[in-house]
Every structure is written in structure tokens, then in C-alpha cells.
Amino acid sequence: MRGRGSTTRRALVRAGWLAGILGAPALTAPAPAPPADTHAHHGPSPGRPGMTARAREAILGPAPGHSLHPTPAFDASGRLWVAFAEGRAVYVASSPDLGGSFGPAVRVNPAPEAIDANGEGRPKLAISPRGTLLVTWTEKLDKPYSGRIRFSRSTDVGRTFAPPRTLNDDGLVTGHRFDALGVSPRGEVVVAWIDKRDLEAAIARKQAYDGAAIYYATSRDDSLSFGPNRKVRDHACEKSAARAGPGSSSGARRTAGGASALPPPPRRRRTARTIRCWSPTAAAPISRGSPTTRATG
């Protein structure tokens, strides 16, 4: 595994994408724009109702400096796939030679959307055991810090993508952001995100609520459908981390003047442990001995 990982890393560097994946400045100069009649776009597909198919569109990616914050994945044959944002769209492209070259990119969302593309909120890509390409992203809405979790799939090796759907089922214009996508070896698809629906409900009741919750949706039919949203826990993000006073167990209260008294940051140590792919019913290792950082103290 180490040899293959080193080969893959070198290949991604050659393609100029490792910097984007790690959120660092590009390692190579931006590639020149291809001719205006290259790459792919979606329009209605006469052969497959409800799907989107290739037409011609000028895009610059996949290329460093143009294609924002890519997410890579390998299929069972070893082919490299990447999802990335460019302009107001999410694209998927693949490489047969570990990033040395890429085929035409295929647009996932036919209608323009405000794509949340940054180091923490990039489009996500995963491949199910059946070979289905799974793509999630966050669409930013007009209200500040609001969004909705979007999903699409391809069952024909990336030639077409199903019309995008929204996975958060509350219908609120509030924070649904920072999606995470995973697939278990049994094919369960889990999408999780940070969610502020409970904050909105607390505000309506004139009650206090700290931070945001984590919600998820699960599919057990290869992403054809998803079950209802379920909550993992409350108060998982954006807590004020202020001490309420002696004897308080909460780290998320503000002082009377509105200021926060932040506790000291936790000590961190390096540790090697198995990283697991989580699902509500099963957890399976996806890599072993991976170095991670764990907070202690």
C-alpha cells in the first residue's frame, strides 16, 4: 500500500492537484485554457429521461488555479476520479493514469448554483461497491451562512448524472453545511452535515441553543433513496466556549456583557490508529495505521 500511495501522490503532483486537495497554494502554474469547444456540459438526455447528458462547454478544469478544492476517489479498477467546483457548477472527471491526464469533465448540476467551495466545504465524491458515482456538495443560499445539502449519482460510469436532490428534509433556509460523504463495504451510503434547524426552533420558542447539531441521512439501496434525517447530537459546532461560572459543565455560555472567556486549548498529540468508515449499523476500516491528531486534556 505504501508503494501505491507514493506512486499516486507523485502522479497527483504531476497533475497539479495535490495542492488543491490539501488546501495549499498550487504547486504548478495554472494550465492554459483549453479551446472553447472542449469538455462537457449537461442538457436534457433524450435517451434517459430525468438524466443529464453531455453537450459541449468550455471549462478550464481539471486544472490547478481554476478547479476549486477537488476531492479524489478510486474505483475498483484503480481509475482515479475527481469532483471539483468551477464557476457555479460541480464537475467530475477521471484519469486512467493516476492523474497524468484527465478525460473530459462532466457537469453534475445542470442549473447554476452557488457552490460552497473551500477547504472545509468542498464537493465530495465516493464510489459505491456497485460502481455508482456519488457526489455531494453544499449550495449556498441568499441568507448569510445558510445552505442546503445537494446530492447526485451516476450509474453509467460518469457519462450522465441524475438530477440533483436536496437531502436536508426540513425545508428551512438556515445552516445546512459542511457535508461529509461515506460508503460502507456493504454499500450503505451516509451523508452527514452541520445543521442549524434546532437553533431556528429554539429562537422561535425564545429559548437558548448553543451552536449547531449534526444530522445525517442514510441510503441502503445504492443511493436510489434516502431515509429521513436523523440527529447525531446537539451543540456540536460554533459553541461560544465561554465559562458560565464555577461548577458549570458547559463551555458554551456568554458573560453578561456578551464577551466570551475562552478556556485554554486542549493539548494535542500524534497517534496512529485505524480510521473507520462510520455508518449507523456498521463500521469498517478503510486504512490502517493512519496518523491522526487527537485532542487530550
C-alpha positions as CSV (number, residue, x, y, z in Angstrom):
1,M,0.0,0.0,0.0
2,R,2.9,2.3,0.7
3,G,4.3,1.9,-2.8
4,R,1.0,2.5,-4.4
5,G,0.3,5.6,-2.2
6,S,3.7,7.1,-3.1
7,T,3.0,6.5,-6.8
8,T,-0.4,8.1,-6.6
9,R,1.0,11.1,-4.7
10,R,3.6,11.7,-7.4
11,A,1.0,11.4,-10.1
12,L,-1.3,13.9,-8.4
13,V,1.7,16.3,-8.0
14,R,2.3,16.0,-11.8
15,A,-1.3,16.9,-12.4
16,G,-1.1,19.9,-10.1
17,W,-3.9,18.6,-7.9
18,L,-2.2,17.6,-4.7
19,A,-2.0,21.2,-3.6
20,G,-5.7,21.7,-4.2
21,I,-6.6,18.6,-2.3
22,L,-4.5,19.7,0.7
23,G,-5.8,23.2,0.6
24,A,-2.3,24.6,-0.2
25,P,-1.2,27.0,-2.9
26,A,-0.9,25.4,-6.3
27,L,2.4,23.6,-6.9
28,T,2.4,24.3,-10.6
29,A,1.3,27.3,-12.7
30,P,-2.3,27.3,-13.9
31,A,-2.9,25.4,-17.0
32,P,-3.8,27.4,-20.1
33,A,-7.5,27.4,-21.0
34,P,-8.5,24.7,-23.5
35,P,-10.3,25.6,-26.7
36,A,-13.9,26.8,-26.2
37,D,-15.4,23.7,-27.7
38,T,-13.9,21.2,-25.3
39,H,-15.1,19.4,-22.2
40,A,-18.6,18.6,-21.2
41,H,-21.9,20.1,-20.2
42,H,-25.3,18.7,-19.4
43,G,-28.5,19.2,-21.2
44,P,-31.6,17.1,-21.4
45,S,-30.9,13.5,-22.4
46,P,-33.4,12.2,-24.9
47,G,-32.3,8.6,-24.3
48,R,-32.6,8.6,-20.5
49,P,-35.5,10.7,-19.1
50,G,-34.6,12.5,-15.9
51,M,-30.9,12.3,-16.5
52,T,-28.5,14.9,-17.8
53,A,-26.1,14.2,-20.7
54,R,-23.0,15.6,-22.3
55,A,-23.0,18.6,-24.6
56,R,-20.1,21.0,-25.3
57,E,-19.0,23.6,-22.8
58,A,-15.8,25.5,-22.3
59,I,-14.4,24.9,-18.8
60,L,-10.8,25.1,-17.6
61,G,-10.6,22.0,-15.4
62,P,-9.5,19.9,-14.1
63,A,-6.6,22.2,-13.7
64,P,-4.9,23.9,-10.7
65,G,-5.8,27.6,-10.3
66,H,-9.2,27.1,-11.9
67,S,-10.8,24.0,-10.5
68,L,-11.5,24.6,-6.8
69,H,-10.8,22.1,-4.0
70,P,-11.0,18.7,-5.7
71,T,-11.9,15.5,-3.9
72,P,-10.4,12.3,-5.3
73,A,-11.6,8.7,-5.2
74,F,-10.5,5.4,-6.9
75,D,-12.9,2.9,-8.4
76,A,-12.5,-0.9,-8.2
77,S,-10.4,-0.9,-11.4
78,G,-7.9,1.7,-10.0
79,R,-9.2,4.6,-12.1
80,L,-8.8,8.0,-10.4
81,W,-11.9,10.2,-10.2
82,V,-12.1,13.7,-9.0
83,A,-15.0,16.1,-8.2
84,F,-14.4,19.8,-8.2
85,A,-16.2,23.1,-8.5
86,E,-15.7,25.6,-11.3
87,G,-17.9,28.7,-11.6
88,R,-21.4,27.8,-10.5
89,A,-21.2,24.1,-11.2
90,V,-19.8,20.8,-9.9
91,Y,-17.9,18.6,-12.3
92,V,-16.5,15.1,-12.3
93,A,-13.6,13.9,-14.3
94,S,-11.5,10.7,-14.4
95,S,-7.9,9.7,-15.1
96,P,-6.6,6.3,-16.4
97,D,-3.0,7.1,-15.4
98,L,-3.1,8.3,-11.8
99,G,-3.6,11.9,-12.6
100,G,-1.2,12.2,-15.6
101,S,-4.1,13.1,-17.8
102,F,-7.9,13.5,-17.4
103,G,-10.8,12.9,-19.8
104,P,-13.5,15.5,-20.4
105,A,-15.2,16.7,-17.3
106,V,-18.9,16.1,-16.9
107,R,-21.1,18.6,-15.3
108,V,-23.2,17.3,-12.3
109,N,-25.8,20.1,-11.7
110,P,-27.5,21.3,-14.9
111,A,-28.8,24.6,-13.4
112,P,-26.3,27.1,-12.0
113,E,-25.9,27.0,-8.2
114,A,-23.8,29.0,-5.7
115,I,-21.3,26.2,-4.8
116,D,-19.7,26.3,-1.4
117,A,-16.1,25.6,-2.5
118,N,-13.4,25.9,0.2
119,G,-11.1,23.7,2.2
120,E,-13.8,22.7,4.6
121,G,-16.8,22.7,2.3
122,R,-15.7,21.2,-1.0
123,P,-17.7,18.9,-3.2
124,K,-17.4,15.3,-2.1
125,L,-17.0,12.2,-4.2
126,A,-17.3,8.5,-3.3
127,I,-17.9,5.2,-5.2
128,S,-20.2,2.5,-4.0
129,P,-19.4,-1.2,-4.2
130,R,-21.7,-1.4,-7.3
131,G,-19.6,1.3,-9.0
132,T,-22.2,4.1,-8.6
133,L,-20.5,7.5,-8.5
134,L,-21.8,9.6,-5.6
135,V,-21.4,13.3,-5.3
136,T,-22.5,15.7,-2.6
137,W,-22.0,19.5,-2.2
138,T,-23.4,22.4,-0.3
139,E,-25.4,25.0,-2.3
140,K,-25.1,28.5,-0.6
141,L,-28.4,30.3,-0.2
142,D,-29.1,34.0,0.0
143,K,-29.3,34.2,3.8
144,P,-25.8,34.5,5.3
145,Y,-24.3,31.2,6.4
146,S,-27.2,29.2,5.1
147,G,-27.2,26.4,2.6
148,R,-28.7,23.1,1.6
149,I,-27.1,19.7,1.1
150,R,-27.2,18.5,-2.5
151,F,-26.7,15.0,-3.9
152,S,-26.4,13.4,-7.3
153,R,-25.4,10.0,-8.6
154,S,-24.2,8.3,-11.8
155,T,-24.8,4.7,-12.7
156,D,-23.2,4.7,-16.1
157,V,-19.5,5.4,-15.2
158,G,-19.9,9.1,-15.1
159,R,-21.4,9.7,-18.5
160,T,-24.6,11.1,-17.0
161,F,-25.8,12.3,-13.6
162,A,-29.3,12.1,-12.1
163,P,-31.0,15.5,-11.4
164,P,-29.6,16.8,-8.0
165,R,-31.8,16.5,-4.9
166,T,-31.7,18.1,-1.5
167,L,-31.0,15.8,1.4
168,N,-31.9,18.0,4.3
169,D,-35.6,17.5,4.7
170,D,-36.6,20.4,7.0
171,G,-37.1,22.9,4.2
172,L,-35.6,25.8,6.2
173,V,-33.4,28.5,4.9
174,T,-30.7,28.1,7.6
175,G,-27.4,26.5,8.0
176,H,-27.0,23.0,6.4
177,R,-23.3,23.0,5.5
178,F,-20.0,21.1,5.6
179,D,-21.3,17.9,4.2
180,A,-19.4,14.6,4.6
181,L,-19.9,11.5,2.4
182,G,-19.1,7.9,3.2
183,V,-19.9,4.4,1.9
184,S,-19.6,1.2,4.0
185,P,-18.3,-2.1,2.4
186,R,-22.0,-3.3,2.5
187,G,-23.0,-0.4,0.3
188,E,-24.7,1.8,2.9
189,V,-24.4,5.5,1.8
190,V,-24.2,8.0,4.7
191,V,-24.2,11.8,4.2
192,A,-23.7,13.9,7.4
193,W,-23.6,17.7,7.8
194,I,-23.7,20.5,10.3
195,D,-27.4,21.6,10.8
196,K,-29.0,24.7,12.5
197,R,-32.6,23.7,12.3
198,D,-32.7,23.2,16.1
199,L,-31.3,26.7,16.6
200,E,-34.1,28.1,14.5
201,A,-36.7,26.2,16.5
202,A,-35.1,27.4,19.8
203,I,-35.2,31.0,18.6
204,A,-38.9,30.7,17.7
205,R,-39.5,29.4,21.2
206,K,-37.3,32.2,22.7
207,Q,-35.0,29.6,24.2
208,A,-31.3,29.4,24.3
209,Y,-29.4,27.0,22.0
210,D,-25.7,26.7,21.7
211,G,-24.1,26.1,18.3
212,A,-25.4,23.7,15.8
213,A,-26.3,20.0,15.6
214,I,-25.0,17.2,13.3
215,Y,-27.6,15.4,11.2
216,Y,-27.3,12.6,8.7
217,A,-29.2,10.7,6.1
218,T,-28.7,7.0,5.1
219,S,-29.4,5.0,1.9
220,R,-29.5,1.3,1.8
221,D,-30.4,0.9,-1.9
222,D,-27.2,2.3,-3.5
223,S,-28.3,5.9,-3.1
224,L,-31.6,5.5,-5.0
225,S,-33.4,6.8,-2.0
226,F,-32.5,8.1,1.5
227,G,-34.3,7.7,4.8
228,P,-35.4,10.6,7.0
229,N,-32.8,12.9,8.5
230,R,-31.6,11.8,12.0
231,K,-29.7,13.7,14.6
232,V,-26.4,12.6,15.9
233,R,-26.0,15.2,18.7
234,D,-26.8,18.8,19.6
235,H,-24.3,21.6,20.3
236,A,-21.6,20.1,18.0
237,C,-20.3,23.3,16.3
238,E,-19.9,27.0,16.8
239,K,-20.3,27.0,20.5
240,S,-19.1,30.1,22.2
241,A,-16.9,28.1,24.6
242,A,-17.3,30.6,27.4
243,R,-17.4,29.6,31.1
244,A,-20.8,30.1,32.8
245,G,-19.2,30.3,36.2
246,P,-17.9,28.0,39.0
247,G,-19.3,24.5,38.8
248,S,-20.7,24.9,35.3
249,S,-20.1,22.0,33.0
250,S,-21.0,23.9,29.9
251,G,-18.3,25.5,27.7
252,A,-20.9,27.4,25.6
253,R,-22.2,30.4,27.6
254,R,-21.6,34.1,27.2
255,T,-20.9,36.5,30.0
256,A,-23.4,39.2,30.9
257,G,-21.6,41.7,28.8
258,G,-21.7,39.4,25.8
259,A,-17.9,38.6,25.8
260,S,-16.5,35.1,25.9
261,A,-13.9,33.8,28.3
262,L,-12.3,31.0,26.2
263,P,-10.8,28.1,28.1
264,P,-7.2,27.1,27.2
265,P,-7.0,24.9,24.0
266,P,-6.6,21.2,24.5
267,R,-3.2,19.6,24.3
268,R,-2.7,17.6,21.1
269,R,-0.6,14.6,20.5
270,R,0.1,12.5,17.4
271,T,-1.3,9.0,17.4
272,A,-1.7,6.2,14.8
273,R,-5.0,4.4,14.8
274,T,-7.3,2.7,12.3
275,I,-9.6,5.2,10.5
276,R,-13.1,3.7,10.2
277,C,-15.9,4.4,7.8
278,W,-18.9,5.1,10.0
279,S,-22.5,4.1,9.4
280,P,-25.4,3.7,11.8
281,T,-25.2,-0.1,11.6
282,A,-21.6,-0.9,10.8
283,A,-18.1,0.4,10.9
284,A,-15.3,-1.0,8.7
285,P,-11.7,0.0,8.5
286,I,-10.7,1.9,5.3
287,S,-7.0,2.3,6.2
288,R,-4.7,1.2,8.9
289,G,-2.1,2.9,11.0
290,S,-3.0,6.3,9.6
291,P,-1.6,9.2,11.6
292,T,-4.2,11.4,13.2
293,T,-4.3,14.2,15.7
294,R,-6.3,13.6,18.9
295,A,-7.1,16.3,21.5
296,T,-6.4,15.3,25.1
297,G,-6.5,17.1,28.4
